[in-house]
Amino acid sequence: MILAANSFLEFLTDQFVHTSLLEWLAVITGFICIYLAAKETVWNWPISLVSVSAYGLLFYKEAMYGDMTLQIYFLFTGFYGWYFWLNKKAETHKPITLLSGQGWFIAILSIVILSLFLGWFMAKYTNSTVPYADGFCTSVSFVAQILLTRKVLQNWLLWVFADICYVPLFIYKHLNLSAILYFILIVIAYKGYIDWKKTYREQTN
């Protein structure tokens, strides 16, 4: 048991030593911005701009082109979310909204169509080794980010699902620090859902 524990600690130490500074920057700022988003703090947006820029470069190096493109999208939605949240801050009438049944249908359909298209495109035109997995994770994150910028409660459920999918993908690509981050983000995203749900109920009473 002690030998196994020592081996695991040595493995983690080795992974941390070989983790690039770029991945460290992306992971640390990513952790901070998700934590602040769960707390409904507008400062999550400027910090997210640093994180997505770092991850964009990292994913390019790893030939994860779907997620690289997603970071460009995150960059634009980061500015939009920052603007929207600053304006929403002055409002007190139901700043958090719910996704309707029709909204869920559109969200799921969008994920399926976008996943198939991105997977096909990367498999045919790029050197990606994980085209469909990359495309699927990208698509779920794409939809979740739209819902987050609009302060839709269920964005956190999609983030929980996306983070669960990212963990094995990052391990396969040897981005182990990012895999650890996303495992933690599963808990943070679920906590974000619980906190936002409580806030929504308070607003509707």
RODO-834622 format. One line per 2 residues: number of its first residue (from 0); their letters; for each residue x, y, z of N, C-alpha, C. Coordinates in Angstrom, 2 decimals, always signed. Layout:
# residues N
NUM = A = X:Y:Z:X:Y:Z:X:Y:Z; ...
//
This chain:
# residues 205
0 = MI = +0.84:-1.20:+0.00:+0.00:+0.00:+0.00:+0.87:+1.26:+0.00; +1.91:+1.27:+0.87:+2.81:+2.42:+0.95:+3.57:+2.59:-0.36
2 = LA = +4.01:+1.45:-0.93:+4.74:+1.49:-2.21:+3.87:+2.06:-3.32; +2.60:+1.64:-3.33:+1.67:+2.13:-4.35:+1.45:+3.63:-4.19
4 = AN = +1.31:+4.08:-2.94:+1.10:+5.51:-2.67:+2.32:+6.32:-3.10; +3.52:+5.80:-2.80:+4.75:+6.49:-3.20:+4.88:+6.56:-4.72
6 = SF = +4.49:+5.48:-5.39:+4.55:+5.45:-6.85:+3.60:+6.47:-7.46; +2.41:+6.58:-6.86:+1.42:+7.54:-7.36:+1.92:+8.97:-7.15
8 = LE = +2.52:+9.24:-5.99:+3.06:+10.57:-5.72:+4.20:+10.91:-6.67; +5.03:+9.90:-6.97:+6.11:+10.11:-7.93:+5.57:+10.40:-9.32
10 = FL = +4.48:+9.70:-9.66:+3.84:+9.93:-10.96:+3.32:+11.36:-11.05; +2.62:+11.82:-10.00:+2.09:+13.18:-9.99:+3.20:+14.21:-10.06
12 = TD = +4.25:+13.97:-9.30:+5.39:+14.89:-9.30:+6.01:+14.99:-10.68; +6.15:+13.84:-11.34:+6.72:+13.81:-12.68:+5.84:+14.56:-13.67
14 = QF = +4.51:+14.40:-13.50:+3.58:+15.09:-14.39:+3.67:+16.60:-14.21; +3.75:+17.05:-12.96:+3.84:+18.48:-12.68:+5.15:+19.06:-13.23
16 = VH = +6.25:+18.32:-13.09:+7.54:+18.80:-13.55:+7.55:+18.99:-15.07; +6.87:+18.08:-15.78:+6.87:+18.13:-17.24:+5.70:+18.93:-17.82
18 = TS = +4.92:+19.55:-16.96:+3.83:+20.40:-17.44:+4.40:+21.75:-17.86; +4.02:+22.21:-19.03:+4.55:+23.47:-19.56:+4.00:+24.66:-18.78
20 = LL = +4.73:+25.77:-18.84:+4.28:+27.00:-18.19:+2.97:+27.48:-18.81; +2.81:+27.22:-20.10:+1.59:+27.61:-20.80:+0.38:+26.89:-20.21
22 = EW = +0.53:+25.58:-19.96:-0.58:+24.83:-19.38:-0.85:+25.27:-17.94; +0.22:+25.55:-17.18:+0.03:+26.05:-15.81:-0.78:+27.35:-15.83
24 = LA = -0.44:+28.27:-16.74:-1.16:+29.55:-16.83:-2.62:+29.32:-17.19; -2.85:+28.44:-18.16:-4.22:+28.15:-18.60:-5.04:+27.52:-17.48
26 = VI = -4.43:+26.59:-16.76:-5.15:+25.87:-15.70:-5.47:+26.78:-14.51; -4.48:+27.53:-14.05:-4.69:+28.38:-12.87:-5.73:+29.46:-13.13
28 = TG = -5.61:+30.15:-14.26:-6.59:+31.20:-14.57:-7.95:+30.59:-14.88; -7.96:+29.39:-15.47:-9.23:+28.72:-15.73:-9.95:+28.37:-14.44
30 = FI = -9.20:+27.88:-13.48:-9.78:+27.54:-12.17:-10.38:+28.78:-11.51; -9.64:+29.88:-11.56:-10.10:+31.12:-10.91:-11.36:+31.66:-11.57
32 = CI = -11.40:+31.67:-12.91:-12.54:+32.26:-13.59:-13.81:+31.43:-13.40; -13.68:+30.10:-13.36:-14.86:+29.27:-13.13:-15.37:+29.44:-11.71
34 = YL = -14.47:+29.54:-10.76:-14.85:+29.77:-9.36:-15.60:+31.10:-9.23; -15.08:+32.15:-9.88:-15.72:+33.46:-9.81:-17.07:+33.47:-10.53
36 = AA = -17.17:+32.71:-11.63:-18.44:+32.62:-12.35:-19.50:+31.96:-11.47; -19.10:+30.91:-10.74:-20.03:+30.23:-9.85:-20.52:+31.16:-8.74
38 = KE = -19.68:+32.15:-8.39:-20.03:+33.12:-7.36:-20.72:+34.35:-7.95; -21.02:+34.30:-9.25:-21.66:+35.40:-9.97:-20.85:+36.69:-9.88
40 = TV = -19.53:+36.56:-9.91:-18.64:+37.71:-9.87:-18.23:+38.10:-11.29; -18.44:+39.34:-11.66:-18.19:+39.78:-13.02:-16.72:+39.67:-13.41
42 = WN = -15.81:+39.62:-12.42:-14.39:+39.53:-12.71:-14.00:+38.18:-13.31; -14.92:+37.23:-13.35:-14.60:+35.97:-14.02:-14.30:+36.19:-15.49
44 = WP = -14.91:+37.21:-16.09:-14.77:+37.41:-17.53:-13.39:+37.89:-17.94; -12.82:+38.95:-17.33:-11.47:+39.35:-17.75:-10.42:+38.27:-17.48
46 = IS = -10.58:+37.52:-16.39:-9.63:+36.44:-16.10:-9.78:+35.32:-17.12; -11.02:+35.09:-17.56:-11.25:+34.03:-18.56:-10.55:+34.36:-19.87
48 = LV = -10.40:+35.65:-20.19:-9.73:+36.03:-21.43:-8.28:+35.57:-21.43; -7.63:+35.61:-20.27:-6.26:+35.12:-20.15:-6.23:+33.60:-20.32
50 = SV = -7.16:+32.93:-19.66:-7.21:+31.47:-19.70:-7.45:+30.95:-21.11; -8.42:+31.51:-21.81:-8.75:+31.00:-23.14:-7.64:+31.29:-24.14
52 = SA = -6.93:+32.39:-23.96:-5.80:+32.69:-24.85:-4.70:+31.65:-24.66; -4.41:+31.32:-23.39:-3.38:+30.32:-23.11:-3.80:+28.95:-23.62
54 = YG = -5.07:+28.58:-23.40:-5.54:+27.28:-23.86:-5.59:+27.21:-25.38; -5.88:+28.33:-26.03:-5.89:+28.35:-27.48:-4.53:+27.96:-28.05
56 = LL = -3.47:+28.52:-27.50:-2.11:+28.18:-27.93:-1.77:+26.73:-27.59; -2.19:+26.29:-26.39:-1.91:+24.92:-25.95:-2.58:+23.90:-26.86
58 = FY = -3.85:+24.12:-27.18:-4.59:+23.18:-28.02:-4.05:+23.16:-29.45; -3.54:+24.31:-29.91:-2.93:+24.34:-31.24:-1.70:+23.44:-31.27
60 = KE = -0.90:+23.50:-30.22:+0.30:+22.67:-30.14:-0.05:+21.18:-30.08; -1.22:+20.86:-29.48:-1.63:+19.47:-29.32:-2.51:+18.97:-30.47
62 = AM = -2.67:+19.80:-31.51:-3.50:+19.46:-32.68:-4.94:+19.17:-32.29; -5.43:+19.88:-31.26:-6.84:+19.77:-30.87:-7.56:+21.00:-31.43
64 = YG = -7.82:+20.96:-32.73:-8.24:+22.16:-33.45:-9.67:+22.59:-33.11; -10.51:+21.64:-32.75:-11.86:+22.00:-32.35:-11.83:+22.84:-31.09
66 = DM = -11.07:+22.38:-30.10:-10.97:+23.13:-28.85:-10.18:+24.41:-29.03; -9.24:+24.44:-29.96:-8.52:+25.67:-30.26:-9.49:+26.73:-30.79
68 = TL = -10.35:+26.31:-31.74:-11.35:+27.21:-32.30:-12.33:+27.65:-31.22; -12.65:+26.74:-30.31:-13.56:+27.06:-29.22:-13.00:+28.19:-28.36
70 = QI = -11.69:+28.24:-28.18:-11.09:+29.30:-27.37:-11.25:+30.66:-28.03; -11.20:+30.68:-29.37:-11.44:+31.94:-30.09:-12.87:+32.40:-29.85
72 = YF = -13.79:+31.45:-29.89:-15.19:+31.75:-29.59:-15.34:+32.23:-28.16; -14.65:+31.57:-27.22:-14.69:+31.98:-25.82:-14.15:+33.40:-25.65
74 = LF = -13.17:+33.75:-26.47:-12.59:+35.10:-26.38:-13.65:+36.15:-26.69; -14.41:+35.93:-27.75:-15.46:+36.88:-28.12:-16.60:+36.87:-27.10
76 = TG = -17.01:+35.68:-26.67:-18.10:+35.62:-25.69:-17.64:+36.13:-24.33; -16.34:+36.10:-24.09:-15.82:+36.66:-22.85:-16.06:+38.16:-22.79
78 = FY = -15.79:+38.83:-23.90:-16.06:+40.27:-23.95:-17.55:+40.55:-23.87; -18.35:+39.72:-24.58:-19.80:+39.90:-24.55:-20.36:+39.63:-23.15
80 = GW = -19.92:+38.53:-22.53:-20.39:+38.20:-21.20:-20.03:+39.27:-20.19; -18.84:+39.82:-20.32:-18.39:+40.89:-19.43:-19.33:+42.09:-19.55
82 = YF = -19.63:+42.48:-20.81:-20.54:+43.60:-21.07:-21.95:+43.31:-20.55; -22.45:+42.09:-20.85:-23.81:+41.73:-20.46:-23.96:+41.70:-18.95
84 = WL = -22.98:+41.12:-18.25:-23.06:+41.03:-16.80:-22.95:+42.40:-16.14; -22.15:+43.30:-16.71:-22.04:+44.64:-16.15:-23.37:+45.38:-16.26
86 = NK = -24.06:+45.21:-17.39:-25.37:+45.83:-17.55:-26.41:+45.15:-16.68; -26.33:+43.84:-16.56:-27.30:+43.06:-15.78:-27.15:+43.34:-14.29
88 = KA = -25.96:+43.78:-13.90:-25.69:+44.03:-12.48:-26.65:+45.05:-11.91; -27.07:+46.00:-12.76:-27.95:+47.05:-12.28:-29.40:+46.60:-12.20
90 = ET = -29.70:+45.41:-12.74:-31.06:+44.91:-12.74:-31.29:+43.98:-11.56; -32.47:+44.01:-11.01:-32.79:+43.14:-9.88:-33.91:+42.17:-10.22
92 = HK = -34.45:+42.26:-11.43:-35.60:+41.43:-11.79:-35.14:+40.19:-12.53; -35.06:+39.06:-11.81:-34.75:+37.75:-12.39:-33.52:+37.75:-13.30
94 = PI = -32.33:+38.06:-12.77:-31.14:+38.02:-13.63:-30.77:+36.62:-14.08; -31.25:+35.58:-13.37:-31.02:+34.20:-13.78:-32.31:+33.64:-14.36
96 = TL = -32.20:+32.99:-15.52:-33.39:+32.45:-16.19:-33.28:+30.93:-16.33; -34.39:+30.30:-16.73:-34.44:+28.85:-16.92:-34.54:+28.50:-18.41
98 = LS = -34.02:+27.33:-18.77:-34.11:+26.84:-20.13:-35.41:+26.05:-20.28; -36.20:+26.39:-21.27:-37.48:+25.71:-21.51:-37.26:+24.36:-22.17
100 = GQ = -38.35:+23.58:-22.29:-38.27:+22.30:-22.98:-37.82:+22.48:-24.42; -38.37:+23.50:-25.07:-37.96:+23.79:-26.45:-36.49:+24.20:-26.50
102 = GW = -36.07:+24.94:-25.48:-34.67:+25.36:-25.41:-33.74:+24.17:-25.29; -34.13:+23.18:-24.47:-33.32:+21.96:-24.34:-33.23:+21.22:-25.67
104 = FI = -34.35:+21.14:-26.38:-34.37:+20.45:-27.67:-33.41:+21.11:-28.64; -33.45:+22.44:-28.71:-32.57:+23.18:-29.60:-31.11:+23.00:-29.20
106 = AI = -30.86:+23.03:-27.88:-29.49:+22.88:-27.38:-28.92:+21.51:-27.74; -29.69:+20.45:-27.49:-29.22:+19.09:-27.78:-29.05:+18.87:-29.27
108 = LS = -30.01:+19.34:-30.05:-29.91:+19.20:-31.51:-28.69:+19.94:-32.05; -28.43:+21.11:-31.51:-27.27:+21.90:-31.93:-25.97:+21.16:-31.61
110 = IV = -25.91:+20.53:-30.44:-24.72:+19.78:-30.04:-24.48:+18.60:-30.99; -25.54:+17.87:-31.31:-25.41:+16.70:-32.20:-24.92:+17.11:-33.58
112 = IL = -25.57:+18.12:-34.17:-25.22:+18.56:-35.52:-23.79:+19.11:-35.55; -23.47:+19.96:-34.58:-22.15:+20.58:-34.55:-21.06:+19.54:-34.30
114 = SL = -21.34:+18.54:-33.45:-20.36:+17.48:-33.16:-20.03:+16.69:-34.42; -21.05:+16.31:-35.17:-20.84:+15.53:-36.39:-20.07:+16.33:-37.43
116 = FL = -20.43:+17.60:-37.56:-19.75:+18.44:-38.56:-18.29:+18.66:-38.19; -18.02:+19.02:-36.94:-16.65:+19.27:-36.52:-15.80:+18.00:-36.59
118 = GW = -16.39:+16.87:-36.16:-15.67:+15.61:-36.21:-15.29:+15.25:-37.63; -16.26:+15.37:-38.56:-16.00:+15.08:-39.97:-14.94:+16.01:-40.54
120 = FM = -15.07:+17.29:-40.24:-14.14:+18.28:-40.78:-12.71:+18.02:-40.31; -12.53:+17.78:-39.02:-11.18:+17.55:-38.48:-10.60:+16.22:-38.93
122 = AK = -11.47:+15.21:-39.08:-11.00:+13.91:-39.55:-10.52:+13.98:-41.00; -11.16:+14.82:-41.78:-10.87:+14.90:-43.22:-9.76:+15.90:-43.55
124 = YT = -9.72:+17.01:-42.81:-8.85:+18.11:-43.22:-7.73:+18.45:-42.24; -7.63:+17.78:-41.10:-6.57:+18.10:-40.15:-5.84:+16.82:-39.72
126 = NS = -4.79:+17.02:-38.93:-4.03:+15.88:-38.40:-4.46:+15.52:-36.99; -5.66:+15.90:-36.61:-6.17:+15.60:-35.27:-6.26:+14.09:-35.06
128 = TV = -5.84:+13.63:-33.88:-5.92:+12.21:-33.54:-7.22:+11.88:-32.80; -7.97:+12.92:-32.45:-9.24:+12.72:-31.71:-10.33:+13.61:-32.30
130 = PY = -10.60:+13.50:-33.59:-11.51:+14.46:-34.24:-12.92:+14.48:-33.68; -13.52:+13.30:-33.48:-14.92:+13.28:-33.03:-15.04:+13.55:-31.53
132 = AD = -14.09:+13.08:-30.75:-14.11:+13.39:-29.31:-13.90:+14.88:-29.10; -12.95:+15.44:-29.85:-12.67:+16.87:-29.78:-13.90:+17.66:-30.22
134 = GF = -14.52:+17.21:-31.31:-15.70:+17.90:-31.83:-16.87:+17.87:-30.86; -17.06:+16.72:-30.20:-18.17:+16.60:-29.26:-17.98:+17.50:-28.04
136 = CT = -16.78:+17.43:-27.45:-16.51:+18.27:-26.28:-16.61:+19.75:-26.64; -16.12:+20.10:-27.82:-16.20:+21.48:-28.28:-17.65:+21.93:-28.41
138 = SV = -18.49:+21.07:-28.97:-19.89:+21.41:-29.20:-20.66:+21.62:-27.90; -20.46:+20.73:-26.93:-21.13:+20.87:-25.64:-20.69:+22.17:-24.96
140 = SF = -19.39:+22.44:-25.01:-18.87:+23.66:-24.39:-19.39:+24.91:-25.08; -19.52:+24.82:-26.41:-20.03:+25.95:-27.20:-21.42:+26.34:-26.73
142 = VA = -22.29:+25.36:-26.61:-23.67:+25.63:-26.18:-23.71:+26.09:-24.72; -22.91:+25.45:-23.88:-22.88:+25.82:-22.46:-22.43:+27.26:-22.28
144 = QI = -21.48:+27.70:-23.09:-20.97:+29.07:-22.97:-22.03:+30.09:-23.37; -22.83:+29.76:-24.39:-23.92:+30.65:-24.78:-24.89:+30.83:-23.62
146 = LL = -25.25:+29.72:-22.98:-26.18:+29.78:-21.86:-25.57:+30.52:-20.67; -24.26:+30.38:-20.46:-23.61:+31.09:-19.36:-23.64:+32.60:-19.57
148 = TR = -23.36:+33.05:-20.80:-23.36:+34.48:-21.06:-24.74:+35.09:-20.85; -25.79:+34.27:-21.06:-27.16:+34.75:-20.87:-27.68:+34.47:-19.46
150 = KV = -26.82:+33.95:-18.60:-27.17:+33.62:-17.21:-28.35:+32.66:-17.14; -28.31:+31.61:-17.96:-29.31:+30.55:-17.93:-28.84:+29.49:-16.93
152 = LQ = -29.68:+29.13:-15.99:-29.31:+28.23:-14.90:-28.67:+26.93:-15.38; -29.26:+26.31:-16.40:-28.82:+24.98:-16.81:-27.47:+24.97:-17.53
154 = NW = -26.85:+26.13:-17.70:-25.52:+26.13:-18.30:-24.58:+25.27:-17.47; -24.80:+25.26:-16.12:-23.91:+24.50:-15.24:-24.04:+23.00:-15.43
156 = LL = -25.23:+22.53:-15.77:-25.41:+21.10:-16.03:-24.65:+20.68:-17.27; -24.65:+21.52:-18.29:-23.89:+21.21:-19.49:-22.39:+21.26:-19.22
158 = WV = -21.97:+22.19:-18.34:-20.55:+22.26:-18.00:-20.11:+21.02:-17.21; -20.97:+20.54:-16.33:-20.65:+19.30:-15.60:-20.43:+18.17:-16.59
160 = FA = -21.32:+18.03:-17.56:-21.21:+16.97:-18.56:-19.96:+17.15:-19.42; -19.71:+18.39:-19.84:-18.54:+18.67:-20.67:-17.25:+18.35:-19.92
162 = DI = -17.18:+18.74:-18.66:-15.97:+18.50:-17.86:-15.72:+17.00:-17.68; -16.80:+16.23:-17.49:-16.68:+14.78:-17.36:-16.08:+14.19:-18.64
164 = CY = -16.51:+14.70:-19.79:-16.01:+14.21:-21.07:-14.56:+14.62:-21.32; -14.18:+15.80:-20.82:-12.84:+16.30:-21.07:-11.76:+15.54:-20.30
166 = VP = -12.09:+15.02:-19.13:-11.08:+14.36:-18.29:-10.37:+13.22:-19.03; -11.08:+12.23:-19.57:-10.38:+11.17:-20.31:-9.70:+11.66:-21.59
168 = LF = -10.28:+12.69:-22.22:-9.66:+13.23:-23.44:-8.31:+13.85:-23.12; -8.23:+14.62:-22.05:-6.97:+15.24:-21.66:-5.94:+14.20:-21.23
170 = IY = -6.39:+13.17:-20.53:-5.47:+12.10:-20.13:-4.89:+11.42:-21.38; -5.72:+11.17:-22.36:-5.27:+10.55:-23.61:-4.23:+11.42:-24.32
172 = KH = -4.42:+12.76:-24.25:-3.51:+13.70:-24.90:-2.33:+14.07:-24.00; -2.22:+13.42:-22.83:-1.12:+13.65:-21.88:-1.13:+15.07:-21.31
174 = LN = -2.31:+15.68:-21.25:-2.48:+16.97:-20.58:-3.03:+16.70:-19.18; -2.18:+16.08:-18.37:-2.64:+15.55:-17.09:-3.04:+16.62:-16.08
176 = LS = -2.32:+17.74:-16.09:-2.69:+18.83:-15.18:-4.07:+19.37:-15.53; -4.35:+19.50:-16.81:-5.67:+19.95:-17.26:-6.74:+18.93:-16.89
178 = AI = -6.39:+17.63:-16.95:-7.34:+16.58:-16.57:-7.70:+16.71:-15.09; -6.69:+17.00:-14.25:-6.94:+17.19:-12.82:-7.82:+18.41:-12.61
180 = LY = -7.52:+19.51:-13.32:-8.33:+20.72:-13.22:-9.79:+20.44:-13.56; -10.00:+19.75:-14.67:-11.37:+19.51:-15.12:-12.11:+18.55:-14.21
182 = FI = -11.39:+17.68:-13.53:-12.03:+16.84:-12.53:-12.54:+17.70:-11.37; -11.74:+18.68:-10.98:-12.15:+19.61:-9.92:-13.30:+20.49:-10.41
184 = LI = -13.24:+20.86:-11.69:-14.28:+21.73:-12.24:-15.64:+21.06:-12.29; -15.66:+19.73:-12.32:-16.95:+19.02:-12.25:-17.66:+19.39:-10.96
186 = VI = -16.91:+19.38:-9.86:-17.48:+19.72:-8.56:-17.88:+21.19:-8.51; -17.00:+22.06:-9.03:-17.28:+23.50:-9.01:-18.51:+23.83:-9.85
188 = AY = -18.61:+23.20:-11.03:-19.75:+23.46:-11.90:-21.05:+23.01:-11.24; -21.01:+21.86:-10.58:-22.23:+21.39:-9.90:-22.58:+22.32:-8.74
190 = KG = -21.56:+22.79:-8.03:-21.80:+23.75:-6.94:-22.38:+25.04:-7.51; -21.89:+25.45:-8.70:-22.43:+26.63:-9.36:-23.91:+26.46:-9.66
192 = YI = -24.28:+25.26:-10.10:-25.68:+24.98:-10.39:-26.53:+25.09:-9.13; -26.07:+24.52:-8.04:-26.82:+24.57:-6.77:-26.97:+26.01:-6.29
194 = DW = -25.88:+26.78:-6.36:-25.92:+28.17:-5.90:-26.85:+29.02:-6.76; -26.75:+28.85:-8.09:-27.61:+29.63:-8.98:-29.08:+29.24:-8.82
196 = KK = -29.31:+27.96:-8.59:-30.68:+27.50:-8.41:-31.30:+28.12:-7.16; -30.52:+28.21:-6.10:-30.98:+28.85:-4.87:-31.28:+30.32:-5.11
198 = TY = -30.38:+30.99:-5.84:-30.59:+32.41:-6.16:-31.85:+32.61:-7.00; -32.05:+31.73:-7.97:-33.24:+31.84:-8.81:-34.51:+31.70:-8.01
200 = RE = -34.52:+30.75:-7.08:-35.70:+30.56:-6.25:-35.97:+31.77:-5.37; -34.91:+32.40:-4.88:-35.07:+33.61:-4.07:-35.63:+34.75:-4.89
202 = QT = -35.23:+34.81:-6.17:-35.71:+35.88:-7.05:-37.18:+35.72:-7.41; -37.64:+34.49:-7.49:-39.02:+34.23:-7.90:-40.01:+34.26:-6.76
204 = N = -39.51:+34.33:-5.52:-40.40:+34.38:-4.34:-40.82:+35.82:-4.03
//
